[in-house]
Amino acid sequence: MDASTLEKLLNSLRSSDAFINLATSPSSGAPNQEGPSQTQPAADAQPKTNPDDIIVTSQSIAVSSRISSLLSQLGPKLPGPDPPPEKAVPEDVGADTMESVIADPYVPEEPTTDLKSMGYVESLSRIEPLLRNTISSNILRKLQDDQKEVETRLWSSRQAILTAHEQKVRASCKKALIVTGVEELEPRESQQLEEELAKALNKFDREQALPTWDALVKRQQEALENLGVPAMFVTSNVTERSRQQRLIRLLEEGLAAE
């Protein structure tokens, strides 16, 4: 609404009966400072005005507020541009969170490489950094030492079985020498001793060697997988183990070359 239109509306309002009635009606008096029960008319309470001072009385304030009320009832608001819509912000989102969202936009993560299915040629680029890293190379050497210790222990246990068999054979030969005068075992006795040896070795392999070795392989697979060696994970599949052994030999050659 421009100034000329507003001036016309005000002039029309001042000449209306409603404005004259409002202007001449008495307003509520302000309480006197001498006591809360004493009041005086608005006309008596209105001070004199002079050119230097402008005093807005309670009567002029009341008339002004009623004029504003009448103006708001004259008609609908003139059309104007709609304010831009405000973006809704969740109540539970604080200022720090909003700043973080604006400063750090979402960036999708790159897909991780599947080390389990990585081929031999692709694995070469990952083997070399592992060998150069001091921590990973020390872990690999520790795995080597553990394997050597297990191999030595199993070999010693197996050799003990073979030594016991040889002692039985020598004892039987001495007995045959005393009885027959010939230090030679009879075929039946020799076959019996061989069967006892095979049975003892089979029991050792089934109850000690194989479980111990499988446990060692599992520990190695877990350690190498955690280290990030390609194709390494816990498995008993013959094909997968063969693929793993190929990479393990490559690691052993790299450690030996250092």
PASEBA-1860 file (N, C-alpha, C; in nm, 3 decimals):
! residues 258
1> MDASTLEK> 0.086/-0.119/0.000/0.000/0.000/0.000/0.090/0.124/0.000 ~ 0.068/0.217/-0.096/0.153/0.335/-0.103/0.102/0.444/-0.008 ~ 0.177/0.553/0.001/0.146/0.659/0.098/0.015/0.730/0.065 ~ -0.013/0.755/-0.065/-0.137/0.826/-0.103/-0.261/0.746/-0.069 ~ -0.254/0.617/-0.094/-0.369/0.530/-0.061/-0.393/0.528/0.088 ~ -0.282/0.518/0.168/-0.295/0.516/0.313/-0.354/0.648/0.365 ~ -0.313/0.760/0.304/-0.364/0.891/0.346/-0.513/0.903/0.320 ~ -0.559/0.849/0.206/-0.702/0.852/0.174/-0.782/0.770/0.273
9> LLNSLRSS> -0.727/0.654/0.312/-0.797/0.568/0.407/-0.806/0.635/0.544 ~ -0.697/0.702/0.586/-0.699/0.770/0.715/-0.798/0.887/0.716 ~ -0.803/0.964/0.607/-0.899/1.076/0.599/-1.042/1.026/0.603 ~ -1.066/0.914/0.531/-1.201/0.856/0.531/-1.238/0.807/0.669 ~ -1.137/0.752/0.740/-1.162/0.700/0.875/-1.190/0.813/0.973 ~ -1.115/0.923/0.963/-1.134/1.035/1.056/-1.272/1.099/1.042 ~ -1.327/1.095/0.921/-1.458/1.157/0.899/-1.574/1.063/0.929 ~ -1.543/0.937/0.965/-1.650/0.840/0.993/-1.704/0.860/1.133
17> DAFINLAT> -1.826/0.812/1.158/-1.889/0.823/1.290/-1.817/0.738/1.392 ~ -1.765/0.626/1.349/-1.697/0.537/1.445/-1.576/0.605/1.505 ~ -1.503/0.682/1.420/-1.384/0.748/1.471/-1.422/0.862/1.567 ~ -1.529/0.934/1.533/-1.571/1.045/1.619/-1.616/0.994/1.754 ~ -1.688/0.879/1.754/-1.733/0.821/1.881/-1.615/0.775/1.965 ~ -1.517/0.714/1.898/-1.399/0.667/1.971/-1.321/0.784/2.030 ~ -1.307/0.892/1.951/-1.227/1.005/1.996/-1.292/1.079/2.112 ~ -1.427/1.083/2.114/-1.496/1.158/2.219/-1.532/1.074/2.340
25> SPSSGAPN> -1.513/0.940/2.331/-1.549/0.854/2.445/-1.443/0.866/2.551 ~ -1.484/0.861/2.683/-1.384/0.873/2.791/-1.302/0.746/2.802 ~ -1.179/0.761/2.836/-1.088/0.646/2.854/-1.069/0.623/3.000 ~ -1.018/0.505/3.030/-0.995/0.469/3.170/-0.884/0.556/3.227 ~ -0.905/0.608/3.344/-0.809/0.697/3.407/-0.695/0.623/3.467 ~ -0.581/0.688/3.474/-0.463/0.626/3.535/-0.471/0.642/3.684 ~ -0.423/0.549/3.763/-0.426/0.559/3.908/-0.341/0.675/3.958 ~ -0.395/0.745/4.062/-0.326/0.859/4.120/-0.215/0.811/4.210
33> QEGPSQTQ> -0.109/0.885/4.215/0.004/0.847/4.298/-0.030/0.852/4.445 ~ -0.135/0.931/4.487/-0.167/0.944/4.628/-0.238/0.822/4.682 ~ -0.300/0.740/4.602/-0.370/0.622/4.652/-0.429/0.545/4.539 ~ -0.443/0.414/4.555/-0.494/0.330/4.448/-0.641/0.348/4.422 ~ -0.720/0.407/4.516/-0.865/0.417/4.500/-0.908/0.545/4.431 ~ -0.815/0.642/4.406/-0.851/0.770/4.348/-0.822/0.768/4.201 ~ -0.919/0.804/4.115/-0.903/0.814/3.970/-0.955/0.949/3.925 ~ -0.918/0.996/3.806/-0.964/1.121/3.753/-0.992/1.104/3.606
41> PAADAQPK> -1.079/1.185/3.548/-1.115/1.171/3.406/-0.994/1.194/3.317 ~ -1.008/1.140/3.193/-0.898/1.154/3.099/-0.876/1.299/3.061 ~ -0.986/1.379/3.054/-0.970/1.520/3.015/-0.892/1.597/3.117 ~ -0.913/1.566/3.252/-0.838/1.636/3.355/-0.695/1.590/3.362 ~ -0.674/1.460/3.325/-0.538/1.405/3.336/-0.450/1.445/3.221 ~ -0.512/1.497/3.108/-0.431/1.530/2.991/-0.354/1.658/3.017 ~ -0.221/1.655/3.010/-0.141/1.777/3.032/-0.145/1.867/2.910 ~ -0.104/1.992/2.931/-0.096/2.088/2.822/0.026/2.058/2.738
49> TNPDDIIV> 0.011/2.086/2.612/0.122/2.062/2.518/0.180/2.194/2.477 ~ 0.305/2.194/2.442/0.372/2.312/2.392/0.449/2.274/2.268 ~ 0.498/2.368/2.191/0.569/2.336/2.066/0.694/2.255/2.088 ~ 0.755/2.260/2.207/0.883/2.191/2.225/0.867/2.048/2.269 ~ 0.754/2.014/2.332/0.737/1.880/2.389/0.617/1.814/2.327 ~ 0.627/1.686/2.305/0.516/1.604/2.255/0.493/1.496/2.357 ~ 0.378/1.499/2.425/0.346/1.403/2.531/0.231/1.317/2.483 ~ 0.250/1.188/2.478/0.147/1.093/2.435/0.075/1.046/2.558
57> TSQSIAVS> -0.051/1.082/2.573/-0.130/1.043/2.690/-0.190/0.907/2.670 ~ -0.249/0.857/2.780/-0.314/0.726/2.771/-0.434/0.730/2.678 ~ -0.501/0.852/2.669/-0.617/0.864/2.581/-0.574/0.852/2.436 ~ -0.464/0.922/2.398/-0.417/0.916/2.259/-0.369/0.777/2.223 ~ -0.311/0.706/2.321/-0.265/0.568/2.295/-0.383/0.478/2.269 ~ -0.491/0.494/2.350/-0.610/0.411/2.332/-0.675/0.438/2.198 ~ -0.685/0.570/2.160/-0.746/0.604/2.031/-0.664/0.548/1.917 ~ -0.531/0.558/1.929/-0.443/0.508/1.823/-0.458/0.358/1.805
65> SRISSLLS> -0.468/0.285/1.920/-0.481/0.140/1.910/-0.614/0.101/1.848 ~ -0.722/0.181/1.877/-0.852/0.151/1.819/-0.854/0.185/1.670 ~ -0.782/0.290/1.631/-0.770/0.322/1.488/-0.703/0.208/1.414 ~ -0.599/0.155/1.475/-0.530/0.042/1.411/-0.621/-0.078/1.399 ~ -0.708/-0.097/1.504/-0.802/-0.209/1.499/-0.902/-0.192/1.386 ~ -0.953/-0.066/1.369/-1.048/-0.040/1.260/-0.982/-0.055/1.124 ~ -0.858/-0.009/1.112/-0.787/-0.024/0.985/-0.773/-0.170/0.945 ~ -0.749/-0.256/1.047/-0.732/-0.399/1.015/-0.861/-0.463/0.970
73> QLGPKLPG> -0.979/-0.396/1.003/-1.109/-0.451/0.966/-1.164/-0.390/0.838 ~ -1.094/-0.294/0.775/-1.145/-0.229/0.655/-1.157/-0.326/0.538 ~ -1.069/-0.422/0.528/-1.073/-0.514/0.416/-0.957/-0.609/0.420 ~ -0.953/-0.699/0.326/-0.842/-0.796/0.323/-0.711/-0.728/0.289 ~ -0.605/-0.797/0.322/-0.471/-0.742/0.294/-0.446/-0.740/0.145 ~ -0.374/-0.635/0.102/-0.338/-0.627/-0.038/-0.244/-0.740/-0.074 ~ -0.262/-0.795/-0.194/-0.174/-0.909/-0.231/-0.029/-0.866/-0.242 ~ 0.056/-0.952/-0.207/0.199/-0.925/-0.214/0.276/-1.054/-0.235
81> PDPPPEKA> 0.403/-1.046/-0.257/0.483/-1.168/-0.278/0.485/-1.254/-0.153 ~ 0.466/-1.384/-0.171/0.470/-1.478/-0.058/0.612/-1.490/-0.005 ~ 0.624/-1.497/0.126/0.760/-1.514/0.182/0.817/-1.649/0.144 ~ 0.946/-1.658/0.132/1.007/-1.787/0.095/0.980/-1.890/0.203 ~ 0.948/-2.014/0.162/0.921/-2.119/0.264/1.046/-2.149/0.344 ~ 1.025/-2.172/0.474/1.136/-2.205/0.562/1.156/-2.356/0.565 ~ 1.279/-2.396/0.565/1.312/-2.538/0.572/1.290/-2.588/0.714 ~ 1.222/-2.699/0.719/1.195/-2.758/0.851/1.321/-2.823/0.905
89> VPEDVGAD> 1.350/-2.794/1.029/1.467/-2.852/1.096/1.417/-2.936/1.212 ~ 1.457/-3.062/1.221/1.413/-3.145/1.335/1.448/-3.080/1.467 ~ 1.356/-3.096/1.564/1.378/-3.033/1.693/1.499/-3.088/1.765 ~ 1.530/-3.218/1.742/1.640/-3.279/1.817/1.775/-3.256/1.754 ~ 1.780/-3.175/1.646/1.908/-3.146/1.580/1.959/-3.014/1.632 ~ 2.075/-3.015/1.697/2.133/-2.894/1.753/2.214/-2.817/1.652 ~ 2.262/-2.701/1.696/2.341/-2.616/1.605/2.471/-2.683/1.566 ~ 2.535/-2.752/1.663/2.662/-2.818/1.632/2.643/-2.927/1.529
97> TMESVIAD> 2.532/-3.000/1.541/2.506/-3.108/1.446/2.482/-3.053/1.307 ~ 2.403/-2.944/1.296/2.376/-2.885/1.166/2.503/-2.833/1.101 ~ 2.591/-2.768/1.179/2.717/-2.721/1.123/2.801/-2.837/1.074 ~ 2.799/-2.949/1.148/2.877/-3.066/1.107/2.824/-3.124/0.978 ~ 2.689/-3.127/0.963/2.630/-3.182/0.841/2.666/-3.097/0.721 ~ 2.665/-2.962/0.740/2.698/-2.872/0.629/2.846/-2.879/0.594 ~ 2.931/-2.886/0.697/3.076/-2.884/0.673/3.126/-3.017/0.619 ~ 3.062/-3.129/0.660/3.109/-3.261/0.619/3.001/-3.332/0.539
105> PYVPEEPT> 2.990/-3.305/0.410/2.888/-3.373/0.330/2.917/-3.522/0.320 ~ 2.813/-3.601/0.297/2.828/-3.747/0.290/2.907/-3.786/0.167 ~ 3.004/-3.869/0.187/3.085/-3.922/0.077/3.074/-4.073/0.083 ~ 3.021/-4.140/-0.018/3.006/-4.286/-0.014/3.141/-4.355/-0.007 ~ 3.147/-4.458/0.076/3.272/-4.532/0.092/3.298/-4.620/-0.030 ~ 3.424/-4.632/-0.063/3.461/-4.719/-0.173/3.447/-4.865/-0.132 ~ 3.403/-4.952/-0.221/3.389/-5.093/-0.185/3.524/-5.155/-0.150 ~ 3.526/-5.234/-0.044/3.649/-5.298/-0.001/3.684/-5.414/-0.093
113> TDLKSMGY> 3.814/-5.440/-0.110/3.860/-5.548/-0.195/3.840/-5.681/-0.125 ~ 3.791/-5.780/-0.199/3.771/-5.913/-0.145/3.903/-5.987/-0.153 ~ 3.975/-5.991/-0.040/4.107/-6.055/-0.038/4.097/-6.206/-0.053 ~ 3.986/-6.264/-0.013/3.974/-6.410/-0.017/3.977/-6.463/-0.160 ~ 3.915/-6.391/-0.251/3.907/-6.437/-0.389/4.013/-6.375/-0.480 ~ 4.109/-6.305/-0.423/4.211/-6.239/-0.504/4.303/-6.342/-0.568 ~ 4.334/-6.321/-0.695/4.420/-6.413/-0.769/4.566/-6.399/-0.730 ~ 4.647/-6.490/-0.782/4.789/-6.493/-0.745/4.861/-6.367/-0.793
121> VESLSRIE> 4.837/-6.328/-0.917/4.905/-6.210/-0.973/4.864/-6.084/-0.896 ~ 4.736/-6.072/-0.864/4.690/-5.956/-0.788/4.748/-5.955/-0.647 ~ 4.775/-6.073/-0.593/4.827/-6.082/-0.456/4.970/-6.032/-0.444 ~ 5.045/-6.034/-0.554/5.186/-5.995/-0.548/5.203/-5.851/-0.500 ~ 5.111/-5.763/-0.541/5.123/-5.622/-0.502/5.100/-5.601/-0.353 ~ 5.038/-5.698/-0.286/5.013/-5.686/-0.142/5.116/-5.762/-0.059 ~ 5.182/-5.856/-0.119/5.282/-5.934/-0.045/5.405/-5.850/-0.013 ~ 5.452/-5.773/-0.111/5.575/-5.695/-0.093/5.565/-5.594/0.022
129> PLLRNTIS> 5.456/-5.516/0.034/5.447/-5.423/0.149/5.447/-5.495/0.283 ~ 5.389/-5.614/0.290/5.389/-5.689/0.416/5.530/-5.730/0.456 ~ 5.610/-5.767/0.358/5.748/-5.808/0.387/5.833/-5.688/0.428 ~ 5.803/-5.570/0.375/5.881/-5.452/0.409/5.843/-5.394/0.545 ~ 5.722/-5.420/0.589/5.676/-5.368/0.717/5.737/-5.448/0.831 ~ 5.794/-5.378/0.929/5.864/-5.446/1.039/5.768/-5.529/1.124 ~ 5.652/-5.473/1.155/5.557/-5.544/1.241/5.506/-5.670/1.174 ~ 5.462/-5.658/1.049/5.408/-5.775/0.980/5.515/-5.879/0.955
137> SNILRKLQ> 5.637/-5.837/0.923/5.744/-5.935/0.900/5.779/-6.008/1.029 ~ 5.773/-5.939/1.143/5.797/-6.006/1.271/5.688/-6.109/1.302 ~ 5.565/-6.076/1.268/5.456/-6.172/1.289/5.476/-6.295/1.201 ~ 5.517/-6.274/1.077/5.543/-6.386/0.987/5.656/-6.474/1.040 ~ 5.759/-6.413/1.092/5.871/-6.492/1.147/5.826/-6.569/1.272 ~ 5.740/-6.509/1.352/5.688/-6.579/1.469/5.607/-6.701/1.426 ~ 5.528/-6.688/1.321/5.454/-6.803/1.269/5.548/-6.912/1.221 ~ 5.657/-6.873/1.158/5.758/-6.971/1.115/5.817/-7.044/1.235
145> DDQKEVET> 5.851/-6.971/1.338/5.911/-7.033/1.457/5.813/-7.129/1.524 ~ 5.687/-7.090/1.532/5.587/-7.178/1.592/5.572/-7.307/1.511 ~ 5.574/-7.295/1.380/5.560/-7.414/1.296/5.681/-7.506/1.313 ~ 5.799/-7.449/1.319/5.919/-7.532/1.338/5.913/-7.605/1.472 ~ 5.864/-7.538/1.575/5.854/-7.601/1.706/5.756/-7.718/1.704 ~ 5.641/-7.702/1.637/5.543/-7.810/1.626/5.600/-7.925/1.544 ~ 5.666/-7.893/1.433/5.725/-7.998/1.350/5.830/-8.078/1.428 ~ 5.912/-8.008/1.505/6.015/-8.077/1.583/5.952/-8.168/1.689
153> RLWSSRQA> 5.849/-8.121/1.752/5.783/-8.200/1.856/5.717/-8.324/1.798 ~ 5.648/-8.309/1.687/5.583/-8.424/1.623/5.687/-8.523/1.570 ~ 5.795/-8.473/1.514/5.900/-8.561/1.462/5.963/-8.641/1.577 ~ 5.985/-8.574/1.690/6.044/-8.644/1.805/5.951/-8.754/1.856 ~ 5.822/-8.725/1.861/5.726/-8.826/1.907/5.720/-8.944/1.810 ~ 5.726/-8.917/1.683/5.724/-9.026/1.583/5.852/-9.107/1.589 ~ 5.965/-9.038/1.607/6.092/-9.109/1.617/6.095/-9.199/1.740 ~ 6.029/-9.159/1.847/6.023/-9.244/1.966/5.952/-9.375/1.937
161> ILTAHEQK> 5.848/-9.371/1.856/5.777/-9.494/1.817/5.867/-9.583/1.732 ~ 5.940/-9.524/1.638/6.031/-9.601/1.553/6.145/-9.661/1.635 ~ 6.196/-9.584/1.730/6.305/-9.635/1.816/6.258/-9.754/1.899 ~ 6.136/-9.744/1.951/6.080/-9.855/2.029/6.064/-9.980/1.942 ~ 6.025/-9.962/1.818/6.012/-10.077/1.726/6.148/-10.140/1.699 ~ 6.250/-10.059/1.675/6.384/-10.112/1.648/6.436/-10.190/1.769 ~ 6.410/-10.142/1.886/6.453/-10.213/2.007/6.385/-10.350/2.017 ~ 6.259/-10.359/1.981/6.189/-10.487/1.982/6.249/-10.583/1.879
169> VRASCKKA> 6.284/-10.531/1.764/6.343/-10.616/1.659/6.478/-10.670/1.705 ~ 6.562/-10.586/1.764/6.693/-10.632/1.810/6.679/-10.736/1.922 ~ 6.582/-10.711/2.011/6.560/-10.808/2.119/6.514/-10.943/2.064 ~ 6.428/-10.940/1.964/6.380/-11.065/1.904/6.492/-11.137/1.829 ~ 6.581/-11.062/1.767/6.693/-11.123/1.695/6.790/-11.192/1.793 ~ 6.817/-11.130/1.905/6.905/-11.189/2.005/6.843/-11.318/2.061 ~ 6.711/-11.314/2.079/6.643/-11.433/2.127/6.650/-11.547/2.025 ~ 6.636/-11.513/1.898/6.646/-11.616/1.794/6.787/-11.671/1.785
177> LIVTGVEE> 6.887/-11.588/1.810/7.026/-11.633/1.807/7.052/-11.735/1.917 ~ 6.994/-11.710/2.031/7.013/-11.802/2.143/6.941/-11.935/2.116 ~ 6.823/-11.927/2.058/6.743/-12.049/2.037/6.790/-12.128/1.915 ~ 6.809/-12.060/1.804/6.840/-12.128/1.678/6.985/-12.115/1.637 ~ 7.058/-12.030/1.702/7.197/-12.006/1.663/7.209/-11.913/1.544 ~ 7.097/-11.862/1.498/7.097/-11.771/1.383/7.025/-11.642/1.426 ~ 7.097/-11.529/1.405/7.038/-11.399/1.443/6.946/-11.350/1.331 ~ 6.832/-11.416/1.321/6.737/-11.384/1.214/6.596/-11.417/1.262
185> LEPRESQQ> 6.505/-11.328/1.233/6.368/-11.348/1.276/6.293/-11.438/1.179 ~ 6.202/-11.513/1.234/6.115/-11.592/1.149/6.018/-11.499/1.077 ~ 5.973/-11.538/0.958/5.882/-11.451/0.882/5.756/-11.413/0.959 ~ 5.699/-11.506/1.033/5.577/-11.476/1.108/5.603/-11.372/1.215 ~ 5.714/-11.387/1.288/5.748/-11.291/1.394/5.783/-11.155/1.336 ~ 5.853/-11.154/1.226/5.889/-11.027/1.161/5.763/-10.953/1.113 ~ 5.668/-11.027/1.056/5.543/-10.966/1.010/5.463/-10.911/1.128 ~ 5.465/-10.981/1.240/5.393/-10.936/1.358/5.449/-10.804/1.410
193> LEEELAKA> 5.582/-10.794/1.414/5.645/-10.669/1.460/5.614/-10.553/1.364 ~ 5.611/-10.579/1.235/5.579/-10.475/1.138/5.435/-10.428/1.154 ~ 5.344/-10.518/1.182/5.204/-10.480/1.202/5.188/-10.396/1.329 ~ 5.263/-10.430/1.432/5.258/-10.351/1.555/5.309/-10.209/1.531 ~ 5.416/-10.199/1.452/5.469/-10.065/1.420/5.368/-9.983/1.340 ~ 5.307/-10.041/1.239/5.208/-9.970/1.157/5.089/-9.924/1.241 ~ 5.048/-10.011/1.333/4.936/-9.977/1.419/4.970/-9.860/1.512 ~ 5.092/-9.862/1.567/5.135/-9.754/1.656/5.147/-9.621/1.581
201> LNKFDREQ> 5.203/-9.625/1.460/5.216/-9.503/1.381/5.080/-9.448/1.338 ~ 4.991/-9.537/1.302/4.856/-9.495/1.262/4.783/-9.428/1.378 ~ 4.798/-9.484/1.495/4.735/-9.425/1.614/4.795/-9.288/1.645 ~ 4.926/-9.277/1.631/4.992/-9.149/1.658/4.945/-9.042/1.559 ~ 4.941/-9.078/1.432/4.897/-8.982/1.331/4.752/-8.939/1.353 ~ 4.667/-9.034/1.387/4.524/-9.006/1.402/4.494/-8.926/1.528 ~ 4.561/-8.955/1.636/4.528/-8.895/1.765/4.617/-8.776/1.802 ~ 4.735/-8.764/1.743/4.826/-8.657/1.782/4.869/-8.569/1.665
209> ALPTWDAL> 4.929/-8.631/1.564/4.990/-8.552/1.457/4.887/-8.470/1.379 ~ 4.783/-8.535/1.329/4.686/-8.465/1.245/4.608/-8.358/1.323 ~ 4.555/-8.385/1.443/4.487/-8.278/1.518/4.579/-8.160/1.549 ~ 4.705/-8.191/1.587/4.800/-8.083/1.617/4.830/-8.000/1.494 ~ 4.847/-8.066/1.381/4.878/-7.995/1.257/4.760/-7.912/1.208 ~ 4.640/-7.967/1.217/4.521/-7.892/1.176/4.502/-7.767/1.263 ~ 4.529/-7.780/1.392/4.519/-7.664/1.481/4.622/-7.558/1.444 ~ 4.742/-7.602/1.408/4.846/-7.509/1.366/4.806/-7.435/1.239
217> VKRQQEAL> 4.754/-7.509/1.141/4.712/-7.447/1.015/4.601/-7.345/1.039 ~ 4.508/-7.378/1.127/4.398/-7.285/1.157/4.451/-7.157/1.219 ~ 4.546/-7.169/1.312/4.604/-7.048/1.373/4.677/-6.965/1.269 ~ 4.747/-7.031/1.178/4.817/-6.958/1.073/4.719/-6.888/0.980 ~ 4.613/-6.956/0.942/4.514/-6.895/0.853/4.451/-6.771/0.917 ~ 4.417/-6.781/1.044/4.358/-6.667/1.114/4.457/-6.551/1.124 ~ 4.582/-6.581/1.159/4.682/-6.476/1.174/4.712/-6.408/1.041 ~ 4.723/-6.486/0.935/4.753/-6.429/0.803/4.633/-6.350/0.749
225> ENLGVPAM> 4.513/-6.395/0.778/4.395/-6.320/0.736/4.389/-6.185/0.807 ~ 4.415/-6.185/0.937/4.416/-6.059/1.013/4.528/-5.967/0.967 ~ 4.633/-6.026/0.914/4.746/-5.946/0.865/4.717/-5.886/0.729 ~ 4.614/-5.934/0.660/4.579/-5.882/0.529/4.642/-5.956/0.414 ~ 4.684/-6.081/0.437/4.743/-6.160/0.329/4.630/-6.211/0.240 ~ 4.639/-6.192/0.109/4.531/-6.238/0.020/4.512/-6.389/0.026 ~ 4.389/-6.433/-0.001/4.350/-6.575/-0.009/4.356/-6.647/0.124 ~ 4.378/-6.573/0.234/4.392/-6.638/0.365/4.262/-6.628/0.444
233> FVTSNVTE> 4.210/-6.743/0.482/4.094/-6.755/0.570/4.088/-6.900/0.615 ~ 4.014/-6.924/0.722/4.006/-7.059/0.778/3.927/-7.148/0.683 ~ 3.989/-7.253/0.634/3.924/-7.347/0.544/3.999/-7.480/0.548 ~ 3.926/-7.587/0.521/3.986/-7.720/0.509/3.978/-7.772/0.367 ~ 3.930/-7.687/0.276/3.919/-7.726/0.135/4.058/-7.747/0.076 ~ 4.075/-7.860/0.007/4.206/-7.894/-0.047/4.252/-7.792/-0.151 ~ 4.162/-7.749/-0.237/4.197/-7.652/-0.342/4.237/-7.518/-0.282 ~ 4.161/-7.472/-0.183/4.192/-7.344/-0.119/4.324/-7.353/-0.042
241> RSRQQRLI> 4.348/-7.464/0.024/4.474/-7.478/0.097/4.593/-7.481/0.002 ~ 4.574/-7.542/-0.114/4.683/-7.544/-0.213/4.713/-7.402/-0.262 ~ 4.609/-7.322/-0.281/4.629/-7.183/-0.322/4.696/-7.103/-0.211 ~ 4.663/-7.132/-0.088/4.726/-7.064/0.025/4.873/-7.103/0.039 ~ 4.903/-7.231/0.019/5.041/-7.277/0.030/5.131/-7.208/-0.073 ~ 5.076/-7.179/-0.189/5.156/-7.111/-0.291/5.197/-6.972/-0.244 ~ 5.106/-6.901/-0.180/5.138/-6.768/-0.128/5.229/-6.777/-0.005 ~ 5.211/-6.882/0.076/5.297/-6.898/0.194/5.441/-6.922/0.151
249> RLLEEGLA> 5.460/-7.002/0.048/5.597/-7.023/-0.002/5.657/-6.892/-0.051 ~ 5.574/-6.807/-0.111/5.623/-6.677/-0.157/5.664/-6.591/-0.037 ~ 5.587/-6.597/0.071/5.622/-6.523/0.192/5.752/-6.576/0.253 ~ 5.767/-6.707/0.256/5.889/-6.767/0.312/6.012/-6.728/0.231 ~ 5.998/-6.725/0.100/6.111/-6.683/0.015/6.145/-6.536/0.040 ~ 6.043/-6.453/0.059/6.069/-6.312/0.086/6.137/-6.291/0.219 ~ 6.097/-6.368/0.322/6.162/-6.356/0.453/6.306/-6.406/0.447 ~ 6.330/-6.511/0.371/6.466/-6.565/0.360/6.558/-6.469/0.285
257> AE> 6.503/-6.389/0.195/6.585/-6.297/0.117/6.622/-6.172/0.196 ~ 6.557/-6.146/0.306/6.587/-6.025/0.384/6.717/-6.040/0.462
END
